[in-house]
Each structure stands twice: as C-alpha cells, then as structure tokens.
Amino acid sequence: MFDSPTNVTTLISGDALKDAAERYAAAVQAKVVGEQSGFFGIFDKWFAHTRARFLQLDPSLPWEDSVQAEMQRAPVEGAVLAWNYARMQMFLDRWVQGRLVEFAQREASGVHYVQPHGTEFADDVFLTAQGVPALMQWRGVPMLKTAFDLALYPMLLADLRPRSVFEIGSGLGGTARWLADHLAMLGIEGQVHSVDRHPPARAEAGVTFHRGDCAVPESLFPPKILAEAARPWLVIEDAHHNVEGVLGHFHGFLRPGDYLVVEDSEIKRDALRRFVAAHPGDYKVDSKFTDYFGRNATCAADSIFVRVPAA
C-alpha cells in the first residue's frame, strides 16, 4: 500500500512528512486564529485530530512503518489509521510543492491518484457533479458546469478581477451570462466575450456573443477586440476542437498575470503537453483553485493556468 510506483515522483514520507505536518499545523493555527476568527473547518479538525493520533506513535519510527505495524497488530483500527495516513500523505505532498506548480510536476505526482482526473475522488462524484435531475441553470438557461467549478470561478474572479473574459464554446450561453453577472456583483467593470459556431442570439448586458470556428483560431474574436481588451484576462477553453491550435493562438495575446482555464482536460492531455512544452516556463498550474476542494476537484484538472513572467 505504501510502496511508490516505479519511474514516478515519490510521495513525501519519513521525517520530511513529519516536518511538513508540523509546518502545516502551524499554518492551520494561524489561519483559524486570523481569518477564521477561531472557527475550525471540517478539514482543519480532521488534520488536527489525525496529527494528534500520529504523534502517539513510536517517535523513533516513520509514521508509515508504525501504520504498517498497527495494521498487523489490530487490522480494523490499523485500516482506519492507514486511510488517514494516505490522505495526509497525499495532501502534504502537494502542499509542500507550493501554490504555482509546473504542469509536468503535476502529471508526475498525479499517478498516485484516481485516473483520469488525478484526484482522490471516485468517478461517481464527477458523474453527478453537474446535477442529476437536470443541469444547473442560471436565469433559466442550463449550464454545463460542475458544482465544484460553480464555486471555484467566483473565487477566481474575485482574486483575478478580470476586465476581459474570453469564453471559447458558448453552448446555450448560460455560463457567459453567469460570468457577467458575477463580474457585476463583484464590482468589476468587465466584459465577457463568448464565441461559438452557433452562438445564442439573445443579447445580454456585459456579454458579447461572437461567431467563430476553432478550426480557424484567428476567426474566434475580432483582432481589434484582442488588441484593445482591458487587462487582466481570463480565457476559458471549453470548445474541445483544435485545442492545441486555439491555445497556441491565444498564447500570442496572453500576458503575465492572465489566466487560462482548459475545461474537461482529461481528454485534452496530449494537446496540453504539447502546448506547455512549446512554451516552457510560461505557464504554471494554480493549485489554489485546482485543489481547493481536494486535488483536481474540477473539470479543469491540472489546467487552471496563470501566465508567469519570463525567468
């Protein structure tokens, strides 16, 4: 259970794991006392209780050795301890990597998680995340977004405060309207530009629908808009066609601090690898958002990128 697969990144363990747990415990305490006014969240409580249990183990041994021994001595209690160890190990492994992480590093560590999303959640979580009785709607229009992403995007908008949002793949137009409404609620003077081969006909305040084809990325948005659109930008690729070509086209316009989100990325991995390889050091995964509800609890697994300044 605790052996690492060959030819992949090894998960944090031993003294490094213990040290990371101490550092994260201090970070939790500061967060609870500061921004949370003394309230512990569910994960905060779980981490504190789990760490306290591990501190009762033999201090001369790595925690993984003690857990193995406990599984032999008392299988039922040991299995619970092993489950908690695995969750703590995976969490701290990604926490020590920092907020902004190279795409290749994310992929290397992703082998320890459930595929193809690279998350600790089973497939049934994503199977139902867009809604089962019906798709979630905004102002009467269905949106093809998961519950996770409907919580993540407002946080990203609040952090980035984009003046321009470019959505590639309008669908029924519900998401574009939802994004524009959230910009307004946040007091951001921004504009949403959404493109599709068959865009919605209805006009909305803060939204401009465009007609374009991903087969010809230059056709997606008028050159004047791309030249004059206010910064920062949030670009959302959700069209699934000619992904590498579309991303390559937008690379010429994105600037440091702009965000690029590629949705449904589990079926676009090859295109993402080629795109990132073609622009080494220009993009990093922002794990604050990809991992906010657990590793890759988003349809944009490993693909909420921020363009970073040249090294």
N, C-alpha and C positions, 0 to 999 in steps of 0.2 A: 504493500500500500504506500510505503514511503520512499520506494525506490524511484529515482528520476529516469525518464526515458533517455535513451542514448541520443547524442547529436542534437540536443536541445538545451535551452537555458535551464540550469538547475535552480530549483526553488530555494529561497533563503532557509537556513536551518542552523542548528547548533548555537554557538554563542552569538552569532550575528542575529539570529531570530530573537534571542532573549534581549539583546541590546535594543533591537527595533521595537520590541514590545514595551520596554521601559520608556523609550522616547515617545512612542505614540500615546502611552498612558499619560505622560506629562502634557502632551498636546490636547488630549481629551479634557483633562482637568482645567487647562487654561480656557478652552472653548466653552465648557459648561459654566465656569465662573464668570466668563466675559459675555460673549454674545448670547448665551442661552439662559442667563440670569439664574443659574443654579439648577436648571432642569436637565436631566439626563434623557437622551433619546434612547430608543429601543436598542440600537446598535451600541451606543455608549455603555448601556447597562450590561449587555452581553459581553462586551470586551472586558469590562472591569471584572465581572464575575469569572470569566474564563481565565484571565490572567491570574486572579487570586487563587484559583484552583491549581494552576500550573506552578505557582510559587510554593505550593505544598509538596511538590515532587522533590525527589533527591536532587539537591543543588549541584552535585558533582557530575550529574549526567545531562546530556542534551535532552530536551523535552521529548523528542521523537523516540529516544531509547526508553524513557520512562513510560511513555504511552504504550509501546510495544510490550513492555513487561507487565503493565496493568491489564492489557488485553489477554495475556496468558494467565494472569492470576484470577481476574474476575471479568469474564468475557462481556457480560452485559454492561457493566459500568465502564469497562475499557472501550467498548464500541462507542459509547457516548463521548468519552474523552477523545477518542480518535477523530470523531466527526468535528468536534470543536477545534482540535489541533489543526486539522486540514483547512478549516475555514480561516483560522487565524493566520496560518502559514501563507495561504494564497493572498489574503488581504494585505499582510505586511510586505509580502514580496512585491506587490505592485505599489504600495505606499512608499517604500524606500526608493523607487525609481523616480519619484518626483511627479509634478503635475504634467509637464510637457515631455513627451516621450517619442522617440523615433518610431516610425511605423514598423520597421524591421524588428526592433526590440519587442514591440507589442506582439507581433506574429510569433516570435520565438518563444515567448512566455505563454502564448495562447494555447499551446499543445497540452497544457495541464488542465484545460477546462473543457466543458461540453462543446462539441462541434455541431454545426459550422459557425456558430456565433462567437465561440470563445468566451463563454460565460459560465457561471456556476449554476444557472437555471436550466431546468429541463425544457424540452421543446414545447410542452403543453402550456408553459407560461406565455410564450410568444404566439402560440396557436390562437389564444383567446384575447390577446392584448389589444386588438382593435375593436373588440366588442363582439359578442356572440349573437344576441337577438337582432342587432343591427349595428352598422357603423356609427361611431360617434359623430355628431353633427355640430355645425356652428351656423347659427342663424338659418336653420332649416336645410343646410347643404351638407351632405356627407363628407367626411374627411378620412382619408386612408392613412391615419396616424395611430401609433400605439399609445396606450395610456402613459407609458414612460416618456415618450417623446413630447406628448402634450404638456408634461410637467417640465421637461428639460428646456424646450425652446423659450418659454418665458424667462427662465433664469439666464439663458444665453443672451437674449435680447436685453435684459437688464444690465448684464455685465458689459456687453459689447456696445450697446446703444447705437446700432447701425443706422446710418442715414439712408442707405440703399440696400434693399433685399432683392436678390435675383433668384427666382424660383424657376427651375427648368423641369417642366412637367406640371401643367396646371390641374389636370384631372377635371373635376367638376367645379373647381375654383374655390372650394370651401377653405382650404388652407391659406390661400393668398389673402382672403378676407379676414381670416382669424389672425394672421400675422399683422395685417394693417391695423386691426382693432387693438392688438396688444401694443404696437408701437404708440398708438394714440393714448392708451391707458397709462403708459409709462412716460408720457410727456415728450416723446421723441418725434421730432419733425422729420419723418422718413417717408420713403416711397417704396412700394412693393411693385416690382416688375415681374410678371409671370408669363411664361411662354409655353405654347403647345401647338401641335399641328392643327388642332381643332379647339381653339380657346373658347371659354364661355363668352357669350355675347353681352351679358349684363355688366354694366359699369358699376364700380364701387369707389367710394371716397378712399383715397390713399392707395388704390390699386390700378395698375395699367396692365391689361392683358395684351399680349403680342402673339402674332402668328409666326411660327418658325419651325424648322426641321433640324433635328440633331444630326442628321446625315450631312448637313452643311452648317457647321457651328457658327460660321460668320453670319448666317441668316437669323440667328436667335434673337438678337436685340440690335436696334439701330446703332451704328457707330457713334452718333452724336451723344446718345444716352450713356454709352460706355465711356466716352471721353469726358463727360461732364458730371456724371453721377456723384453725389456727395459721399464722402467717406465718414466712417468705415463702412465696408461692405460685408454682407452675409450672402454667400452664394450657396444655394441648395440644389444639388443634382438629384432629381427624382424621376428621370425620364427613361432610364435603362437602355438607351440606344446610343451607340457610338460613344460610350463613356470616356474612353481614353482621348478621343478627338475633342470632345466637349471640355474635358478638364484641361487639356493642353491649350485650347483656345483661351480659356479664362485665366490660365497662368500668366498670359501676357498682360492682363489687366489688374490682377490682384497685387496688393501692396502689403508690406509688413503690418501686422495687426488685423488684417482682414481674415474672415473665417470662411472655410469651405467645408460643407457638410455633404457627404455622399450617402444617401439612404439606401437601404437594402444591400449593404455592401458585401454580404456573404456570397452573393452571386456575381460580384464585380472584382473579386480579389486579384485576378490576373491583370486587369486594367489598372487597378490601384498600384500594384507592384511596379508596373512599367512606368506609370506616371511619376511615382515618388523616385524611382531610380533615375529618371530623366532630369529630375530637379533636386539633386542631393543637397540636404541641409536647408531646403527652403520651407518645408512643412513639418510640423510636429503634431502628434495627436494630443488633444487637450483632455487628459484623463479626468479632470474635474467633472466633465459632462458625460463622457463615455461610461464612467464608473460611478456616477452619483448614486445609483440605486443598486450597486453591485457591478462587477466587471461586465461591460458591454450589455447592460440592460437598456438597449436602444436598438432601433433598426439600423443605425449608423455605426455598426460595430467597428472599432478601431479607425473610424473615418470622420470624426469631428476634428478637423484640422484648423490650425492657425498658421498663417504665413509668418515666418520669423525673419528678422533682419539677417543679412548675409554675415557669415562668421568673419 
